[in-house]
Amino acid sequence: MPTILSHTAVPISFENKLIPTRLLLNGIKNFLSTRGLVVLKSEFFFVWLPLLSFSWIVFFLRVRLKKNSTSRSL
């Protein structure tokens, strides 16, 4: 009996972690749609585009910092 309880407890806690992120995404989508902006319907682009652009900005800044440090050493 304890094994059944432990197995059923895992998906419930997992769902509880998923629900707030979905609510947050839906809230952001609703906020953007009320502002009149074009909202991407698929959550893949809605989540991954900002993350990818942020990572590209960080990568670009790191490359610039490396170039500046090498030019100073020369």
Backbone as JSON Lines, residues from 0, in Angstrom:
{"i":0,"aa":"M","n":[0.8,-1.22,0.0],"ca":[0.0,0.0,0.0],"c":[0.84,1.27,0.0]}
{"i":1,"aa":"P","n":[1.9,1.38,0.77],"ca":[2.69,2.62,0.73],"c":[3.3,2.89,-0.65]}
{"i":2,"aa":"T","n":[3.63,1.83,-1.42],"ca":[4.22,2.04,-2.73],"c":[3.21,2.7,-3.67]}
{"i":3,"aa":"I","n":[1.93,2.31,-3.57],"ca":[0.9,2.92,-4.42],"c":[0.75,4.4,-4.1]}
{"i":4,"aa":"L","n":[0.76,4.73,-2.8],"ca":[0.63,6.13,-2.4],"c":[1.81,6.95,-2.91]}
{"i":5,"aa":"S","n":[3.02,6.38,-2.83],"ca":[4.18,7.14,-3.28],"c":[4.14,7.33,-4.8]}
{"i":6,"aa":"H","n":[3.63,6.34,-5.52],"ca":[3.56,6.49,-6.98],"c":[2.51,7.51,-7.38]}
{"i":7,"aa":"T","n":[1.4,7.56,-6.65],"ca":[0.35,8.51,-7.02],"c":[0.69,9.92,-6.57]}
{"i":8,"aa":"A","n":[1.6,10.06,-5.61],"ca":[1.93,11.4,-5.11],"c":[2.81,12.16,-6.1]}
{"i":9,"aa":"V","n":[3.57,11.44,-6.92],"ca":[4.52,12.11,-7.82],"c":[3.8,12.9,-8.92]}
{"i":10,"aa":"P","n":[2.83,12.32,-9.64],"ca":[2.19,13.11,-10.69],"c":[1.4,14.29,-10.16]}
{"i":11,"aa":"I","n":[0.82,14.15,-8.96],"ca":[0.04,15.25,-8.4],"c":[0.95,16.45,-8.13]}
{"i":12,"aa":"S","n":[2.1,16.2,-7.52],"ca":[3.02,17.31,-7.25],"c":[3.55,17.88,-8.57]}
{"i":13,"aa":"F","n":[3.74,17.02,-9.55],"ca":[4.21,17.49,-10.85],"c":[3.16,18.39,-11.51]}
{"i":14,"aa":"E","n":[1.89,18.0,-11.42],"ca":[0.81,18.82,-11.97],"c":[0.74,20.16,-11.25]}
{"i":15,"aa":"N","n":[0.93,20.15,-9.94],"ca":[0.86,21.39,-9.19],"c":[1.97,22.35,-9.61]}
{"i":16,"aa":"K","n":[3.08,21.81,-10.05],"ca":[4.15,22.68,-10.54],"c":[3.85,23.2,-11.95]}
{"i":17,"aa":"L","n":[3.13,22.41,-12.73],"ca":[2.83,22.83,-14.1],"c":[1.74,23.89,-14.15]}
{"i":18,"aa":"I","n":[0.77,23.8,-13.25],"ca":[-0.39,24.69,-13.33],"c":[0.0,26.17,-13.2]}
{"i":19,"aa":"P","n":[0.84,26.58,-12.25],"ca":[1.17,28.0,-12.16],"c":[1.85,28.55,-13.41]}
{"i":20,"aa":"T","n":[2.72,27.74,-14.05],"ca":[3.38,28.24,-15.26],"c":[2.36,28.42,-16.38]}
{"i":21,"aa":"R","n":[1.38,27.51,-16.47],"ca":[0.35,27.68,-17.49],"c":[-0.49,28.91,-17.21]}
{"i":22,"aa":"L","n":[-0.83,29.12,-15.94],"ca":[-1.6,30.31,-15.59],"c":[-0.81,31.57,-15.9]}
{"i":23,"aa":"L","n":[0.48,31.54,-15.62],"ca":[1.33,32.69,-15.9],"c":[1.39,32.96,-17.4]}
{"i":24,"aa":"L","n":[1.58,31.91,-18.2],"ca":[1.62,32.08,-19.65],"c":[0.29,32.62,-20.18]}
{"i":25,"aa":"N","n":[-0.82,32.07,-19.68],"ca":[-2.13,32.54,-20.13],"c":[-2.35,33.98,-19.71]}
{"i":26,"aa":"G","n":[-1.88,34.34,-18.52],"ca":[-2.01,35.73,-18.08],"c":[-1.21,36.68,-18.96]}
{"i":27,"aa":"I","n":[0.0,36.27,-19.33],"ca":[0.82,37.1,-20.21],"c":[0.18,37.23,-21.58]}
{"i":28,"aa":"K","n":[-0.35,36.11,-22.09],"ca":[-1.02,36.15,-23.4],"c":[-2.23,37.07,-23.37]}
{"i":29,"aa":"N","n":[-3.03,36.96,-22.32],"ca":[-4.2,37.82,-22.21],"c":[-3.8,39.29,-22.11]}
{"i":30,"aa":"F","n":[-2.74,39.57,-21.36],"ca":[-2.26,40.94,-21.22],"c":[-1.81,41.49,-22.57]}
{"i":31,"aa":"L","n":[-1.07,40.67,-23.33],"ca":[-0.59,41.13,-24.63],"c":[-1.75,41.3,-25.61]}
{"i":32,"aa":"S","n":[-2.72,40.4,-25.56],"ca":[-3.83,40.51,-26.51],"c":[-4.7,41.71,-26.19]}
{"i":33,"aa":"T","n":[-4.81,42.1,-24.92],"ca":[-5.57,43.29,-24.59],"c":[-4.82,44.54,-25.04]}
{"i":34,"aa":"R","n":[-3.51,44.45,-25.1],"ca":[-2.72,45.6,-25.59],"c":[-2.78,45.73,-27.11]}
{"i":35,"aa":"G","n":[-3.33,44.72,-27.77],"ca":[-3.47,44.8,-29.21],"c":[-2.28,44.26,-29.97]}
{"i":36,"aa":"L","n":[-1.37,43.6,-29.29],"ca":[-0.21,43.02,-29.97],"c":[-0.57,41.66,-30.53]}
{"i":37,"aa":"V","n":[0.19,41.24,-31.54],"ca":[-0.03,39.92,-32.11],"c":[0.56,38.88,-31.15]}
{"i":38,"aa":"V","n":[-0.28,37.98,-30.68],"ca":[0.16,36.96,-29.73],"c":[0.36,35.65,-30.48]}
{"i":39,"aa":"L","n":[1.52,35.06,-30.31],"ca":[1.76,33.76,-30.91],"c":[0.94,32.71,-30.18]}
{"i":40,"aa":"K","n":[0.25,31.88,-30.97],"ca":[-0.65,30.92,-30.35],"c":[0.1,29.74,-29.73]}
{"i":41,"aa":"S","n":[1.18,29.32,-30.36],"ca":[1.88,28.15,-29.81],"c":[2.78,28.58,-28.66]}
{"i":42,"aa":"E","n":[2.74,27.81,-27.58],"ca":[3.54,28.17,-26.41],"c":[5.03,27.92,-26.67]}
{"i":43,"aa":"F","n":[5.36,27.11,-27.66],"ca":[6.77,26.85,-27.95],"c":[7.48,28.15,-28.34]}
{"i":44,"aa":"F","n":[6.91,28.87,-29.31],"ca":[7.52,30.13,-29.73],"c":[7.41,31.17,-28.63]}
{"i":45,"aa":"F","n":[6.29,31.14,-27.9],"ca":[6.07,32.15,-26.87],"c":[7.09,32.02,-25.75]}
{"i":46,"aa":"V","n":[7.54,30.79,-25.49],"ca":[8.5,30.58,-24.41],"c":[9.93,30.62,-24.93]}
{"i":47,"aa":"W","n":[10.18,29.97,-26.06],"ca":[11.56,29.79,-26.48],"c":[12.15,30.98,-27.22]}
{"i":48,"aa":"L","n":[11.33,31.8,-27.89],"ca":[11.89,32.95,-28.58],"c":[12.56,33.95,-27.62]}
{"i":49,"aa":"P","n":[11.89,34.34,-26.52],"ca":[12.59,35.23,-25.58],"c":[13.83,34.59,-24.97]}
{"i":50,"aa":"L","n":[13.76,33.3,-24.68],"ca":[14.93,32.63,-24.09],"c":[16.09,32.61,-25.08]}
{"i":51,"aa":"L","n":[15.8,32.3,-26.35],"ca":[16.86,32.26,-27.35],"c":[17.45,33.64,-27.59]}
{"i":52,"aa":"S","n":[16.6,34.65,-27.67],"ca":[17.12,36.0,-27.9],"c":[17.95,36.45,-26.72]}
{"i":53,"aa":"F","n":[17.52,36.11,-25.5],"ca":[18.3,36.47,-24.32],"c":[19.67,35.78,-24.33]}
{"i":54,"aa":"S","n":[19.68,34.5,-24.71],"ca":[20.95,33.78,-24.74],"c":[21.87,34.34,-25.83]}
{"i":55,"aa":"W","n":[21.3,34.78,-26.95],"ca":[22.12,35.39,-27.99],"c":[22.71,36.71,-27.53]}
{"i":56,"aa":"I","n":[21.94,37.49,-26.77],"ca":[22.46,38.76,-26.25],"c":[23.61,38.49,-25.28]}
{"i":57,"aa":"V","n":[23.43,37.49,-24.41],"ca":[24.49,37.16,-23.45],"c":[25.73,36.68,-24.19]}
{"i":58,"aa":"F","n":[25.54,35.85,-25.21],"ca":[26.67,35.35,-26.0],"c":[27.39,36.5,-26.69]}
{"i":59,"aa":"F","n":[26.63,37.44,-27.27],"ca":[27.22,38.58,-27.96],"c":[28.03,39.44,-27.0]}
{"i":60,"aa":"L","n":[27.48,39.67,-25.81],"ca":[28.2,40.48,-24.82],"c":[29.48,39.78,-24.36]}
{"i":61,"aa":"R","n":[29.43,38.45,-24.21],"ca":[30.62,37.73,-23.79],"c":[31.71,37.84,-24.86]}
{"i":62,"aa":"V","n":[31.32,37.74,-26.13],"ca":[32.3,37.84,-27.22],"c":[32.91,39.24,-27.23]}
{"i":63,"aa":"R","n":[32.08,40.26,-27.03],"ca":[32.61,41.64,-27.02],"c":[33.56,41.85,-25.85]}
{"i":64,"aa":"L","n":[33.22,41.28,-24.69],"ca":[34.1,41.42,-23.53],"c":[35.43,40.71,-23.79]}
{"i":65,"aa":"K","n":[35.38,39.55,-24.46],"ca":[36.62,38.85,-24.77],"c":[37.47,39.66,-25.74]}
{"i":66,"aa":"K","n":[36.81,40.28,-26.74],"ca":[37.56,41.1,-27.7],"c":[38.2,42.3,-27.01]}
{"i":67,"aa":"N","n":[37.46,42.92,-26.1],"ca":[38.01,44.07,-25.39],"c":[39.18,43.68,-24.51]}
{"i":68,"aa":"S","n":[39.09,42.53,-23.86],"ca":[40.18,42.1,-22.98],"c":[41.42,41.74,-23.81]}
{"i":69,"aa":"T","n":[41.24,41.15,-24.99],"ca":[42.41,40.81,-25.81],"c":[43.03,42.07,-26.4]}
{"i":70,"aa":"S","n":[42.22,43.05,-26.76],"ca":[42.78,44.27,-27.32],"c":[43.53,45.06,-26.25]}
{"i":71,"aa":"R","n":[43.09,44.97,-25.0],"ca":[43.8,45.65,-23.91],"c":[45.14,44.98,-23.64]}
{"i":72,"aa":"S","n":[45.18,43.65,-23.75],"ca":[46.43,42.96,-23.47],"c":[47.46,43.25,-24.56]}
{"i":73,"aa":"L","n":[46.98,43.51,-25.79],"ca":[47.91,43.85,-26.87],"c":[48.32,45.3,-26.7]}
